[in-house]
Structure formats: C-alpha cells, structure tokens
Amino acid sequence: MKYISLAILFIFSCSAFSSGFKNEAETKAFSDKLMDQFIAKDFQKGLDSAKPYWPLPEVEIDGLANQIHQQWPIVDQRFGQAISKEFVKEKRIAKSFLRYYYLHKFENHSIYWQIDFYKPKDVWRINSIIFLDSLEVLYE
C-alpha cells in the first residue's frame, strides 16, 4: 500500500512537470492574466496558477511569493498606488525562449515584470518571473 501511494504521488508530481502551454498565444494570455493578479496584489494566487507550468519545486515558488509579499510594502510606500499594466515588448532566442516585458504602473513610478518561457520540445514552460525597478533594460 505504501508503494502504491508513493507511485501515485510520483505520477502527480511528474504530471506537473509535463504541463505546458501549447502555443505562444497561450503563453501571452497566461502572462496577461498573471499581470492582472499582480496589479491586484494577489501574488500568491498568481504564482499558484504558475506552478503547473514552472518546473521548480513548489516550495521555491512559495518562497518567491513570500519574498514579494515582504518587499511590497516598500514598493507601495515609494511608488504609490498601482494604476495599471502595460505590455512593453517581447523578445526571443531562436525558437526556444520567449520573454515578455510588462510595466506595472504606479502613481509615482513604474517597475517592470519579466516573464520567461522555454520550449524544450513541444510545450512552453515558465522559465522565470522577476520584477525590477530599474527600467534601463527596456530602453535597449
């Protein structure tokens, strides 16, 4: 019985790693929705929705959500209330990597989110999600 439970757990954990987006339109739609959740300060919900598509241990994704939650009061204090999102651009590396840049606009300043996808074979998976307040990279 213990081995069956272990096998079932392994199958479910592997299926999370096999999930992915079928095409680029799905990656863009997901990124737009994710940004809407971030604008609403619902970081945990947004990152929870990313878990099936991000081959990282869930504990690391939860750690990222916790880190954002701890840092966000500083963002609120410095930049004011969130106003909206604005899609900036996408970049590619061959047919395997896709990156979206979004502005997270506030009353006093903006930060940007970078959402990266990787396509090792036939599906796109999340590769990284970061935010920064230095906008220099967006001017390139």
N, C-alpha and C positions, 0 to 999 in steps of 0.2 A: 504494500500500500504506500509506503514511504517513497519507493522508487517511482510509482505512478504519479504521485503528487509532484515529485521533483521533475519528472518528464513533462508534465503539464506546465509547470512553471517555466521550464526552459523553452517550450514551444511558444508560450505567450511572450516571453522576453525577446525571443528571436523574431517573432512577428512584428514587434515594434520596430526592429531594425530594418525590416523589409518594407515597411510603409514608405511611400514616397508620392511625389506629385508626378502625374503622367506627362504633363507638358508645361511650357513656360507660362501659359495663361493661368494655370492653377497656382503656380508659384507667386505670380503677381497678385492674384485675387486673395491668396492667403496673406501676403505681405500687407496689402491694404487693410484687411480685417485686423491683423495684428497691430498695425499702427493705430487704428481706431481704439483698440483696447488700451494701448499705451497712452494715448491722448486722454482717455478717461481714467488714467492712473490705475487701471486694472491689470497690473503687471503679472500677477500670479496667474490669472485666468489666461492671459495671452501666452505666457510661457508654458502653461499646462497644455494649451492647444498645440504647441510646437513639439511636445515630447514624442509623439508617434513618428515624427519626421526628422528627428535630430538624434543621430547615433551617439549620444552622450548618456552616461548614467543619470537617471532621474535626480539623484541627489545633487549632482553638479548643476543641473538646470534649476533646481530649487534653491541652491546656493546663490545662483545668479539673481533670481527673483528677490531673495533676501538682501543681497548687496544693493540692488536698485532701490528696494524699499527703504533701506537705511540712508542712502545718499539723496533720495528725492526731496526731503525737507530743505536741503541746501539749494537744490535746483529751484524749488518753489520760492525760496527767500530771495535768491539772486535774480531770477528771471521773471517772476510774477506768474500770473495765471496762464495756463495753456490756452491757446486760441484755436489752433487747427494744425493739420498736417499738410505738407505739400510734397508731392513726388518731385524729385530733382532729376535723376537720371539713372540709367542702368549701364553697367559695364560687363564685359565678358572676357574670359580667357578661353579661346578656342570654342569648342562645343561642350566643354566640361564644367565650366564655372560661370555663374551668373550672380551679379551683385546689384542690389537696389539701394539707392540713397533716398532718404526722406528727411525733410526738415520737420522738426517738432517745434512749432512756432509758439512763443510766449509773448507776453506784453512788452518785455524789455530786451529780449534777445532770442536766439534760437539755438537748439542743439541739432545734431543730425544722428539719425539711426542708419546703420549699415546692416543689411540682411543679405547673407551669402548663401548660395545654393551650390551643390556639387552633384554632378550626374556621372557616377562611376560606370553605369551600364545603361539601364533602360528607364530609371526613375530619378527624379530630382529629390535630393535630401538637403535639409538645412545643414550648413557648414558652420555658420557663426552668426551671432546677433550682438552688435555692440552699439553704444552711443557715445558721442564725444561732443564737447562744446567748442572746439577749435574747428572753424569752418574752412581752413586753408585747403584741404584736400578737395573741396567742392569747386574751388576756382581753377583747378587743373583741367 
